[in-house]
């Protein structure tokens, strides 16, 4: 959503052709309308040259439906703010059928970014909880919007790129990432920057903010959900310890000695 300096909404970028709030003509591919409920575009950033707007989905989309919810395929979308041309890339999550979440992205350059990837566990419950920051590179990844049709590949207006009439979310579940590679489709390259559990015994369930201070220092912020959580429809206080004495809260961690340079 785009606001002006007075706080008034002036535009929206979404996948809905008939949305009259879209005033500038920016449009996401229509498959993004199939996002999973409450698992939409969790991270948004702009490249240092201020020319590209880049978003990452939190989880695999319900494309074509919820049967693919355990896929580890996540989409990254890039919009050229001058030409309005859209590019799409794939990100492979580490969680496999555990369905991890990508909850933040920030640009290092026009093609390299930091992303946060996490599970839903607290350290108090699982000392092997997954909270990591990766550096990704789009340079050798496949832009889905530039793939040419073949006898098995075609673009569908509602579901995006189809392989043998399956969406990418379906295809990766049946053929794997090696199957995508055989079709000439490759995800972004990713390298681990920091494992927050190993380094900090990170106590929270969520990472949702990244701030690159300089080439060695990174700040990480959690989302405490107002210090509440929900289990089977029951609202509960969010605690960070087994004895239930430490209530979760927003905490900014500043990490040093990291490699945050863009190649």
N, C-alpha and C positions, 0 to 999 in steps of 0.2 A: 504494500500500500504506500503511495507517494503523498506526502503532505507538504504544504508550502510553509513559509516562515511564520505564518500566523496560526499554524496548527490545523488548517483546513485540508480535508482530503481532496486531492486534485486528480488522482489516477489510481488504477489498479492494474496489476499484471497477473493474469490467471489464465485458465484453460477454457473459459466460457465465452464463446463467440458472441452470444446475445447479451452479455452483461454490459449495460449502458454506462456503468461506472468506468469502463475502460475507455479513456478519452484520447490516449496517445497512440493507440494501435499496437502496443506490445501485446503479444499473445503467446502463451505457453502451448506446446504440443498438447493435443486434446487427451492423450493418454494420462496426463497429470490430473485430470478430473477423476481418475480411478484411484487416487491416493487412499491409503488406509486411514480409517477414521482416527483422528488424534495422533497420526504418525505422518504428518505432512512435511513441509519444508522447514526443517528444524534449524538449519544453518544458512546464513546469507552473508556474502561479502562482496566487495568491489575491488577490482585489480588496482595496483598502485598508479597506473596511468589514468584511472577514473573512466575507462572506456567499456569495461565488461562487468556485468552484474552476474554473480555466480551463486547458485544455491545447491544444497545437497538435501535429499530426502532423508527422513529419519530412519525409515525401514523400507522394505520392499513394498511396492504398491499392490493394491488388490486388482491386478491387471492380468486376466479379465475379471477375476473375482477373488474371494477370500481363500480359495483353495491353495493359493500360492504363498500364504502368509509366512511359511517357514523357509522361503527362499532367502539366500544370502546376497541377492543382487539388489544393489541400490543405485539410483540414478542421480547424476549430477547434471544440472542444466546451466548453460551459459548464454547470456543475452548481450549482443553487441548494442550498446545504448545509442550508437549513431545510426547504424544500418538496420537495427531491429532483427538481424539474423540470429537464429537460435542454433546452438550446438548442444549435443547430448553425449554424455560419457557414462560408463559403467564403473562402479566401485564394488569390489568383492569384500564382504564382511568376513571377519574371522570366526564368528559364532556358529556358522552353519545352521543346523536346525534349531539352535537356541535363539535365533533371531535377535541379534544385538541391535543397538541403535547408534546412528550417527547424529550427534547433537550440536555440533559447532563446526564452522569452517572459517578460515581467515587466509587472505591472500599474502603470499610472499613475493610473487611476481605474476606476470601474465599467464603463466602455465603451471606454477607450483603453489601449493596450498598446504596449510595444516588442517587436519580434521580430527575431531574427537570421536572415539568409538567406545561404547560401554555396554555392560549388561545392566541388570536391575538390582544387583545384590549389594548389600552393605558388607563392609569388611568384618563387622562383628559377627555376622552370620556365615560368611564365607571368606576366609583369608586368601583364597585364590580368585577373588572377584576381578572382573576385567574392566579396567579403566585406562585407556591408552590414548596417546596422541601420535598420529602418523603424519609424515610428510608425503604428499602425493604429487605426481607429475603427470600432466595431461599430454605431454609431447608425443608419446608413442601409443597413446590410447586411441581407440576407434571413435570417430565422431559419427554417431548413429545417423545423423541427418545427411551425411554425405555418402552413405552406402548406396550403391547402385542395385537396382532390382536384378534378380537372377531367377532361375527356374524354381528356387525354393525360398527366396527372400523377396518380400514386398512390404511396402509401407501401407498401413491401414489407418484411416482417418481417426477411428475411435481408439484403437489399441496400439498404435505406433508400429514399430518394426515387427514383422512376423517372420518366423522361420518354420517352414512346413506347416503353416497356419497356426502355429503356437506363438504366444507372446514370449518375449525374452524371459519374463519371470517364470513362465511354464517351461520353456526350453531348457533353462539352466537346471531345473529340477530333474528333467528326464535325461539330458545329455551331458550335464556338467559344464564346467568352464572350459574343459578340453574340447567339448563339442562346439562351444562358441568359437574357440580358437580355430577349429577346422573350417568354420564359416568366415574366418577373417575378422573376428570381433574380439578385441582385447580390452581388458579393463585398465584403469589408471595404474601406474606403478606406485607402490607404497613402501615406505621404510619407517621403522619404529624410531620415534624421537624420544619418548619417555613412557615408561610403565609407571603410572601414578601409585599403584598399589605396592609395587616393589620399592619405589623410592620414598613414598610418604606414608605407607599404610593408610592410604586415602580412605577416610571413614564414611563418605557420603555415597548415596546410590547413583547420583547424577553428576555429569560434567556438562555445563551448558554455556560456558563463556570462555573464549580464548583472547588474550591480548598479547601481541608480540611487542615487547618493550624495545628490544634491540636484537642483535644477531646471537646473543647468548642467553637472554632473559625472557622467560615466558610466564605470564600470569594466567592462572586457571581459576574459574569461578564456578561454584556449584549452584544448582537450583534446589532449594529446600522445600518447595511446594507449600509455603506458609507453615512449614514444620508439621504438616499432616500427611498421612498416607491412607490408602484404602485397601482393605483385604476382604474379599468376598462381600462387598457392599457395606462393610463396617468402617467408619472413619476412625483413625487412630492417630495418636501423637507419634511424631517421627523422632526416634531416639537413635543415638550413635553408639551406645554401649549396651551390653547385656543387662546391666543392673538398672537401666532406664533412668539414669541420672543426668545424661547429657542430651539436651534437645537439639535437634538439627537446626542449623542456621546458615545464612549466606556467609561463606568464608572465601577470601581471596588468598591463593597460594602463589608465591613468586619463586620460580625455579631458575637456577643459574647453571652455567656450564653446559648449555645445550647448543646444538648446531642448528641454527635457524636461518642459515644463509640460503639464498636461491642460487642454484648452479648457473 
